[in-house]
């Protein structure tokens, strides 16, 4: 075969193959297109059927909701109709009652007018009768009354006088009995036992070695402790104990707490003593606050100023003729409250006035004036109610009784202080003498502190070394001794011990 024909045949076959492939591919694509259209139509039919189902369900649900709404509306309309019927009936009843009330009111007005007319007729008739009686008797009404009273007084004067005397006696007896019952009830309901006041405190020491530490070399620790606390330390007074003696209970308590801390620690030296005494002062200050809060709670006197409660707590360490002043005040508050409740007075004012009546005694040795005047100034400073001040200030009759509560406070003070065993006069006089002894020393310029020790047989005076020289310290001792001789009465003699101590402090850094 010639090459040209072969090439032509080959080209023709190629073109035929390409055409056949194109036609086959076209037919294949056409079949796929038809298949997709069928699928799309099937999905469309399914979606239409699903939409029809949803529409039917929605229509059914809407119809159901509409039916329920019609039913609820019909039910509400029925209820409203029933309420309207009841309201109509009530209006009818009210209208009928109003008509009845109007008729009754009209009847009452008519009767009232009739009564007024009858009363006016009776008054006129009574006036006519009085005029006729006066004309018949020949006396006016006043003259007849005076004559009758005079006649009865003349005939019954003795009888009336006896009756009046009897009434007076019965009244006095009843008043006395009532007052006695009130006081007995107050005393009976307050069964407060007060612990006796002591002049000493005991601290147990475990061994003689500790006793030696307390004494120190040549007694320096004892002197340092007495110097810091102002109490008298008796080491050999009782076996196994150290006795702390002081007329001032606050000093004695500070000394006891400090001594117990030193015995417990075991390191006893002047510097440690000062540290322990300072810590004891803080601890006693906390005790003072707690005792004030406890007293206010037990006396049922709330809402006191915190500073006033602290000042009140200091009374726990004060005595009056051997009687603890704080618990004497609490006892008074109970009695005054009971009596105020019985007679109808202000219970709160009576309780507060009784509890705070001796608050001036906390600083009476530091401020001029009686403890009543000092107490008034303290209460005014903390804005205490004026009624309470009026109630407390008359308990020693320095001020007049202006309120019933002031009388109750005075009566409660008298009852609490005069009951058997409450007070001991000798102890109070002893404490007053020691306090006067310290006041004489501290009143002189240059004196820093003064402590009466050894039952008042010695006064220990601490002076400021920068203020007084050695020579002036000697003169000070003589001046204090002279003032004591002139102002106090005492048995035996009193030793005046002036201490001038120079301390130099430096720091190594």
C-alpha positions in Angstrom: 0.0 0.0 0.0 1.3 3.4 -0.9 2.4 5.5 2.0 -0.1 8.3 1.2 -3.1 6.1 1.4 -1.8 4.6 4.7 -1.5 8.0 6.1 -4.9 9.0 5.0 -6.4 5.9 6.5 -4.6 6.5 9.7 -5.8 10.1 9.8 -9.4 8.9 9.1 -9.2 6.3 11.8 -7.9 8.9 14.2 -10.7 11.3 13.4 -13.2 8.5 13.7 -11.9 7.5 17.1 -12.0 11.1 18.3 -15.5 11.6 17.1 -16.6 8.3 18.6 -15.0 9.2 22.0 -16.6 12.6 21.9 -20.0 11.2 21.2 -19.6 8.6 23.9 -18.5 11.2 26.4 -21.5 13.4 25.4 -23.9 10.5 25.9 -22.4 9.6 29.3 -22.6 13.3 30.4 -26.2 13.4 29.2 -27.1 10.3 31.2 -25.6 11.8 34.4 -27.5 15.0 33.9 -30.7 13.2 33.5 -29.9 11.2 36.7 -29.3 14.4 38.7 -32.5 16.0 37.5 -34.4 12.9 38.6 -32.8 13.0 42.0 -33.6 16.7 42.4 -37.2 16.2 41.3 -37.5 13.3 43.9 -36.1 15.6 46.7 -38.4 18.4 45.6 -41.4 16.0 45.8 -40.3 14.8 49.2 -39.9 18.4 50.5 -43.4 19.3 49.1 -44.9 16.3 50.9 -43.0 17.2 54.1 -44.2 20.8 53.8 -47.8 19.6 53.3 -47.5 17.4 56.4 -46.1 20.3 58.5 -48.8 22.7 57.2 -51.5 20.1 58.1 -50.0 19.6 61.6 -49.7 23.4 62.1 -53.3 23.9 61.0 -54.5 21.2 63.3 -52.5 22.7 66.2 -53.8 26.2 65.5 -57.3 24.9 65.4 -56.8 23.1 68.7 -55.3 26.3 70.3 -58.2 28.3 68.9 -60.7 25.8 70.4 -58.9 26.0 73.8 -58.9 29.8 73.6 -62.6 29.8 72.8 -63.2 27.4 75.7 -61.2 29.6 78.2 -62.9 32.7 77.0 -66.3 31.2 77.4 -65.3 30.0 80.9 -64.0 33.5 81.8 -67.2 35.1 80.5 -69.2 32.8 82.6 -67.2 33.7 85.7 -67.6 37.4 85.0 -71.3 37.0 84.6 -71.4 35.2 88.0 -69.4 38.0 89.6 -71.6 40.6 88.1 -74.6 38.8 89.4 -73.1 38.7 92.9 -72.1 42.4 92.8 -75.6 43.3 91.7 -77.0 41.3 94.6 -74.6 43.0 97.1 -75.5 46.4 95.7 -79.1 45.6 96.3 -78.4 44.5 99.9 -76.3 47.6 100.5 -79.0 49.8 99.1 -81.6 48.2 101.3 -79.3 48.6 104.4 -78.6 52.2 103.6 -82.4 52.8 103.3 -82.8 51.1 106.7 -80.0 53.2 108.3 -81.4 56.4 106.9 -84.8 55.6 108.4 -83.2 54.7 111.7 -81.2 57.9 111.7 -84.3 59.9 111.0 -86.1 58.1 113.9 -83.1 58.9 116.3 -83.1 62.5 115.3 -86.8 62.7 116.0 -86.3 61.0 119.4 -83.4 63.3 120.2 -85.5 66.4 119.5 -88.3 64.9 121.6 -85.9 64.3 124.5 -84.6 67.9 124.2 -88.1 69.3 124.4 -88.9 67.1 127.4 -85.7 68.1 129.1 -86.4 71.8 128.6 -89.9 71.2 130.0 -88.4 69.4 133.0 -85.9 72.3 133.6 -88.7 74.8 133.5 -90.7 72.7 135.9 -87.7 72.3 138.3 -87.1 76.1 138.2 -90.7 76.7 139.1 -90.5 74.2 142.0 -87.3 75.9 143.3 -89.0 79.3 143.1 -92.0 78.0 145.0 -89.8 76.3 147.7 -87.8 79.5 148.2 -91.0 81.6 148.5 -92.5 79.1 151.0 -89.3 78.7 153.1 -88.4 82.4 152.9 -84.7 81.4 152.0 -82.7 81.4 148.8 -81.1 78.2 147.6 -77.6 79.2 148.7 -78.8 80.3 152.1 -80.6 77.0 152.6 -77.5 75.1 151.6 -75.3 77.0 153.9 -77.7 76.6 156.8 -78.0 72.9 156.2 -74.2 72.5 156.1 -73.7 74.5 159.2 -76.3 72.4 161.0 -74.7 69.1 159.9 -71.2 70.4 160.9 -72.5 71.3 164.3 -74.3 68.0 164.9 -71.7 65.7 163.3 -68.4 67.6 163.8 -67.0 65.1 166.4 -68.1 62.2 164.3 -66.5 63.7 161.2 -63.3 64.4 163.0 -63.0 60.9 164.3 -63.7 59.5 160.8 -61.0 61.7 159.3 -58.4 60.7 161.9 -59.2 57.1 161.2 -58.8 57.6 157.5 -55.5 59.3 158.1 -54.2 56.5 160.3 -55.3 53.8 157.9 -53.6 55.7 155.0 -50.4 56.1 156.9 -50.4 52.4 157.9 -51.1 51.4 154.3 -48.3 53.6 153.0 -45.9 52.2 155.5 -46.9 48.7 154.8 -46.6 49.3 151.0 -43.1 50.9 151.4 -42.0 48.0 153.7 -43.2 45.4 151.2 -41.4 47.2 148.3 -38.1 47.3 150.3 -38.4 43.7 151.5 -39.2 42.5 147.9 -36.1 44.4 146.6 -33.8 43.0 149.3 -35.3 39.5 149.0 -34.9 39.3 145.2 -31.3 40.5 145.3 -29.3 37.8 147.1 -25.9 39.2 146.3 -23.0 38.0 148.4 -20.0 40.3 148.2 -16.5 38.9 148.8 -14.6 40.5 151.7 -11.9 43.0 150.8 -8.3 41.9 151.7 -5.2 44.0 152.0 -2.8 41.3 150.8 -2.3 38.9 147.9 -0.4 35.6 148.0 1.8 34.2 145.2 2.9 30.6 145.6 6.6 29.9 145.1 7.7 26.3 144.3 11.2 26.2 145.9 13.5 28.2 148.1 15.7 28.9 145.0 12.9 30.9 143.5 12.6 32.8 146.8 16.3 33.6 146.6 15.9 34.9 143.0 13.0 37.1 144.2 15.1 38.6 146.9 18.2 39.0 144.7 21.7 39.9 145.6 21.5 42.1 148.7 17.8 42.5 148.1 18.1 44.4 144.9 15.3 42.4 143.1 12.8 43.0 146.0 13.6 46.7 146.0 13.2 47.0 142.2 9.9 45.2 142.4 8.6 47.4 145.2 9.9 50.5 143.3 8.1 49.5 140.1 4.8 48.4 141.7 4.5 50.5 144.9 3.6 47.4 147.0 5.2 45.9 150.1 6.8 42.4 149.4 6.9 40.1 152.4 9.1 37.1 151.5 9.3 35.3 154.9 5.8 36.0 156.1 4.2 32.7 155.0 6.2 29.5 154.1 5.9 28.7 150.4 4.3 32.0 149.5 5.3 35.6 148.8 2.9 38.1 150.3 2.1 41.3 148.5 0.7 44.0 150.7 -0.9 47.3 149.6 -4.0 49.3 150.4 -4.5 50.1 146.7 -6.1 47.0 145.1 -5.1 47.9 141.5 -1.4 48.1 142.5 -1.8 44.9 144.4 -3.4 43.1 141.4 -0.7 44.4 139.0 2.0 43.2 141.5 0.3 39.8 141.8 0.1 39.3 138.0 3.7 40.5 137.6 5.1 38.3 140.4 3.3 35.2 139.0 4.8 35.8 135.6 8.3 36.3 137.1 8.0 33.1 139.1 6.8 31.2 136.0 9.6 32.6 133.9 12.4 32.1 136.4 14.5 34.9 135.1 14.2 37.6 137.9 16.3 40.7 137.5 15.5 44.5 137.6 15.1 44.8 133.8 12.8 41.7 133.6 10.8 43.0 136.6 10.1 46.2 134.8 9.0 44.3 131.7 6.7 42.0 133.7 5.1 44.9 135.6 4.4 46.7 132.3 2.8 43.6 130.9 0.8 43.2 134.1 -0.5 46.7 133.8 -1.9 45.9 130.3 -3.4 42.7 131.5 -5.1 44.5 134.5 -6.4 47.1 132.0 -8.1 44.3 130.1 -9.6 42.9 133.3 -10.9 46.4 134.1 -12.7 46.5 130.7 -14.1 43.0 131.2 -15.4 43.8 134.7 -17.1 47.0 133.4 -18.8 45.1 130.6 -19.9 42.3 133.0 -21.3 44.8 135.5 -23.3 46.7 132.8 -24.7 43.4 131.5 -25.7 42.1 135.0 -27.2 45.5 135.9 -29.1 45.5 132.5 -27.8 48.9 131.6 -27.1 48.8 127.8 -25.7 51.3 125.3 -23.0 52.8 127.5 -20.0 54.5 125.9 -16.9 52.1 125.7 -14.8 54.6 127.7 -17.5 54.9 130.3 -17.5 51.1 130.7 -13.8 51.1 131.2 -14.1 53.8 133.9 -16.9 51.8 135.5 -14.7 48.7 135.5 -12.1 50.4 137.7 -14.6 50.4 140.5 -14.0 46.6 140.8 -10.7 47.5 142.5 -12.3 50.2 144.8 -13.9 49.6 148.2 -16.2 51.7 150.3 -15.9 50.7 154.0 -14.7 47.3 152.9 -17.5 46.9 150.4 -16.6 46.4 146.7 -18.0 49.5 145.0 -18.7 47.9 141.6 -20.8 45.1 142.9 -22.4 47.4 145.4 -23.5 49.5 142.4 -24.8 46.4 140.6 -26.7 45.4 143.7 -28.1 48.9 143.9 -29.2 48.7 140.2 -31.2 45.5 140.8 -32.9 47.0 143.9 -33.7 50.4 142.2 -35.0 48.6 139.2 -37.3 46.4 141.3 -38.7 49.3 143.3 -39.1 51.4 140.1 -41.1 48.7 138.5 -43.3 48.4 141.5 -44.1 52.1 141.8 -44.3 52.8 138.0 -41.1 54.9 137.7 -38.6 54.7 134.8 -36.8 51.3 135.4 -34.0 52.1 132.9 -33.2 55.5 134.4 -33.3 54.0 138.0 -30.9 51.1 137.0 -28.5 53.4 135.2 -28.5 56.0 138.0 -27.8 53.3 140.6 -25.0 51.7 138.5 -23.2 55.0 137.8 -23.8 56.7 141.1 -20.2 56.2 142.4 -18.3 56.5 139.1 -16.6 59.6 140.4 -14.7 57.5 142.9 -12.5 56.1 140.1 -10.6 59.4 139.8 -11.5 61.1 143.1 -7.9 60.9 144.2 -6.7 62.6 141.0 -9.3 65.4 140.5 -10.5 68.0 142.9 -14.1 67.9 144.2 -16.4 65.3 145.7 -17.0 62.0 143.9 -20.6 63.2 143.1 -19.4 66.3 141.4 -16.7 64.4 139.5 -19.2 61.7 138.5 -21.6 64.4 137.1 -18.7 65.8 135.0 -17.8 62.3 133.7 -21.4 61.5 132.7 -21.8 64.9 131.0 -18.6 64.3 129.1 -20.0 61.1 127.6 -23.5 62.6 126.9 -25.4 60.4 129.4 -29.1 61.2 129.6 -29.9 64.1 132.0 -32.5 62.0 133.7 -29.7 59.5 134.7 -27.6 62.4 136.1 -30.5 63.7 138.1 -31.0 60.2 139.5 -27.4 59.6 140.6 -26.4 63.0 141.9 -28.7 63.1 144.9 -27.7 59.8 146.6 -25.7 61.7 149.3 -28.3 64.4 149.5 -25.9 67.0 148.1 -28.5 67.9 145.5 -32.3 68.0 145.9 -34.5 65.0 144.9 -35.9 66.2 141.5 -37.2 62.9 140.2 -38.7 59.7 141.7 -35.7 57.8 140.4 -33.3 60.0 142.4 -35.1 58.9 145.6 -35.0 55.2 144.6 -31.2 55.5 144.0 -30.7 57.0 147.4 -32.9 54.3 149.1 -31.1 51.5 147.2 -27.7 53.0 148.3 -28.8 53.1 151.9 -30.2 49.5 151.8 -27.1 48.0 150.1 -24.6 49.9 152.4 -26.4 49.4 155.7 -27.3 45.7 155.5 -25.4 43.6 158.1 -21.9 42.6 157.0 -21.8 44.8 154.0 -19.2 47.4 155.2 -16.4 47.7 157.7 -15.6 51.2 158.9 -12.1 50.5 160.2 -10.8 49.3 156.8 -12.1 52.4 155.0 -10.5 54.7 157.5 -7.2 52.8 157.2 -7.3 53.1 153.4 -8.2 56.8 153.6 -5.2 57.4 155.9 -2.8 55.7 153.5 -4.3 57.5 150.5 -3.9 60.9 152.4 -0.3 59.9 153.1 0.5 59.5 149.4 -1.4 62.7 148.5 0.7 64.7 150.9 3.8 63.5 149.3 2.7 63.9 145.6 1.4 67.4 146.2 5.0 68.7 146.4 6.7 69.8 143.2 9.4 67.5 142.1 7.8 64.3 143.4 7.3 61.7 140.6 5.6 58.9 142.5 4.8 58.1 146.1 3.8 54.7 147.7 2.6 54.1 151.2 3.9 50.7 152.3 4.4 48.7 155.5 0.9 49.4 156.7 1.4 53.1 156.5 4.6 53.1 158.6 6.7 54.1 155.6 6.1 56.3 152.6 8.5 55.7 149.7 8.9 58.8 147.5 10.4 58.7 144.0 11.7 62.1 142.7 12.8 63.3 139.3 16.6 63.6 139.4 16.6 66.3 136.7 14.4 68.4 138.9 15.8 68.0 142.4 19.5 67.8 143.5 20.8 65.7 146.3 20.5 68.6 148.8 17.0 69.4 147.7 16.0 65.7 148.1 17.1 65.9 151.7 15.0 69.0 152.2 12.1 67.3 150.5 12.2 64.5 153.0 12.0 66.9 155.9 9.2 68.9 154.2 7.1 65.8 153.7 7.6 64.6 157.3 6.6 68.1 158.6 3.4 68.1 156.4 2.5 64.6 157.6 2.9 65.7 161.3 0.7 68.7 160.7 -2.1 67.1 158.6 -2.4 63.5 159.8 -3.2 61.7 163.1 -1.4 58.3 163.3 0.1 56.0 165.9 3.9 55.6 166.3 6.1 57.1 163.6 6.2 57.2 159.8 9.4 56.8 157.9 9.8 59.1 154.8 12.1 57.4 152.3 13.1 59.7 149.3 14.7 57.9 146.4 16.6 59.9 143.8 17.9 57.5 141.1 19.8 58.6 137.9 19.4 56.3 134.9 21.6 56.6 131.8 20.5 54.7 128.7 22.7 54.3 125.6 22.4 52.0 122.5 25.2 50.2 120.7 24.4 49.9 117.0 
